[in-house]
Amino acid sequence: MVDQVARQTPARLALTVFASVIAVFTALLLTPQATASGRSAPFVDALFTATSAVCVTGLVTVDTGTYWSGFGQTVILVGIKVGGLGVMTLASLLGVAVSRHMGLTQRMLTARETRTTKLGEVGTLLRTVILASTAVELAAALVLVPRFLYLGYDTITSFWWGIFYAISAFNNAGFVPNAEGMVPFTGDALIEIPVMVGVFIGSLGFPVILNVARTWSTPRRWALHTKLTILTSGVLFVVGALVIGASEWNRTATYGDLSWSSKLLNTVFASVNTRSGGFSTVPVSEMNETTWLVSDALMFVGGGSASTAGGLKVTTLAVLFLAIRAEARGDRDLEAFGRRLQHDIVRVAIAVSFMAATIVLVATLLLLEITGLSLDVVLFETISAFATCGLSTGITADLPDSAKYILSVLMFVGRTGPMTLAGALALRDRQRVVRLPEERPIVG
């Protein structure tokens, strides 16, 4: 029965399983053992934290390092790992471990989650997911743990923080195990660089990692998706660094009192993390509105498809740009790197963009009515939740419960994807035998 449902409506089943996983982690965080005080957490805080962890967002209503106990922080870290790998990916791995083979249903569900078009590549991609995530997280931890020890933290704290930051970074989660976050480590290259590199690699997406691993010595053989993802990510990284650096370079509240090298490091760090990582070395609330606006745009775009990052996805932006370029030049086809893109990909990109913008618009309107806060901070919080970024101007903890529930839904929708949600809600596939006559309306 489950196999039949999975094959007929895989999107709907994926959403159901994802919601069930969040429910399990919410229940774990509701136990008295999960809090430092030994009292059960309010339901809204447990749900919000569980959703934020599984959706690898990083927004929090209570401080992770002080409110939750060691058990609670472990639950959060496991939630991040599960959410980063992907629920269906993890289920497939468990199925392989038990039955020693992967059935058609597992391949179909995992292919949908990892955006793999060839079912034969699902097994290879799963191995890549495990190897890549483990290798990057281990490498980051091997740098972070000795650094925390050198800074004077005790052994247990250093190991826990190093492992927590490493997993949180690669999965683009933005959760921090200490109350001050990364602010005390501003300008510390041995902490900022491992976190930044982990975030960037995780944001590329597992298909890109697999493709590069196979053909790393011959970039010309990279798939079109890989080239578009890396190029667009690079452009956004440079543009973000230039604008954020120019906006904050001399501001005393942020980078003004830092050395030239620290300013440069923090500017690069901010550009990488604004797109989905969610880590910040200076209080976001102290940044000016120019930085907020640029951050809104970068967060909305997000990272690569089938990655630990959220957002609209960089390939969606690339396809829209190629469509605009083709229209401006009068070209019939969309072309990039010696390849012609299928025309239906533009339709998908437009649909995803419109649905994402609509979701953010509706959520912003609701939060404006509920909170009475200004548009700039509400829009920032809304986009951060939808894009599963996790940056905040500091209003999350003080929001009313109704606003927290809205953000929880927004994180869920942002992680599962607008198109997946639309597919899950569709009652049936529309099959039409007769096609209507064609006519061209005036556009523009």
Phi, psi and omega in degrees: 000314180296320179298319181295317178296319181298322182283329181276318181225069182297326180295317181295319179294321180298317179295320180296315180295318180299315178296323179294321178297318178298320179298320179297314181291328175297316179298321179294321180285344178279348180288148180301330181292344185279342182254153180292332182279344182084005177253148181297138179286151174302146184302318183296323179288321178294315179296315181298315181294317179297317179296317180296323180288308182293328178271010179042057182258297180109353174290139182223147176261342176227154182291127184296318186286333184250329184280319184268146178282181176300321177295316180297318178294326177294319177300317179297317182295319177295321177299320178297315181297315179296314181294323180291317177293327185102134184298314182291325177297314179296320179297320179295320179297319178294322178297319178295319181296326182277311187261352179069009175208165181245120181283173181297319180298315178299319180294320180295315181293317180292323178298321178295317184290322183266003179060035179268127182274338182252117182297333180292341182268355185299315180299317178295320180294324177298317177297322178296319179302312182292312183296315183295312182296316181294316183295313182293316180295320179294317180298317179296317180297324180294338175269319186289317183301308178299327180293317177296322176298318180296326180284356174104004178282151182291168188298312182298314179299316182298316180293318181294313179296319180298315179292317181298310180298321182296313180292317180297324181291307183299324180274008177054038186273324178079001176286144179233143183273355182241154187297323184275352182067218182267001181302318179295343184255019178302124180088357179273102185296326183287351173253316183292318185294312178301319179295316182296316180295319178299316179298314184295315180295317179297329182283346181288325181105145183295323176300322178292316179300317179297315181295317179293321180298325181285324187230041186297330183276348181229081182303333181294342179268000178297149177293157180301320178301318180296314181296316180295320181296311182292317180296311182295320177298319179296317179296314179297323178297314181293312180299315179299317180295318181295315183288314179296318179299314180295326183283326188248355190306316186251010180277123183299327183291342182236274186259353190304322184269001181276160175290167182300317181293322178292323176300315181296315180299315182289329176294314178297316180301316181295319181296318179293315187281338180293331182286335176186339186299313177087000177274149179213136180266353175227152179300125180298329180297338180271351179285156182275175186291334176297315178296320178300315183295317177296320178297321176305313182294315181294318179296319182298322178289313176076214185246207184275161178293146180057036178246182175277357180272165178248208177089186181294332182090139186293328180290329175298315177297319180297318179296318178297319178296318179296324177294318178295318179296317180296320179293319180295325181271352182078020180280144179280327184250156172267122185232144177202132177053042177073017179233151177256128181275146176293144184292331182291343179293331178292318179299318178295316180298318179294318180296315179298315181297315182294316180295319179297314180296321180294317179299315179296319180298311181298315180296321178296316179299317180296316181292325177298319180290322184284317189265329185074012179279170182285159185297321186299314182286325179292316179297319179300313182294320181295312180295321179299320179290312181296320181276005183048045181271303177105352175290149182211149175277003175103013184262351189302310185296332185266002181289149174294160184303320181300322178291324178294322177294321178297316179295326177297315177297320181296319177296319179297313180295319181295325180283318182282334175101136179301319182289325176295319178297317179297319179294323180291327182274345180294132182284328182198160172279131183274114179253126181236131179272321183260132176255134183287160178299149183269138175211144186255114175284166178276126181243132177093000000 
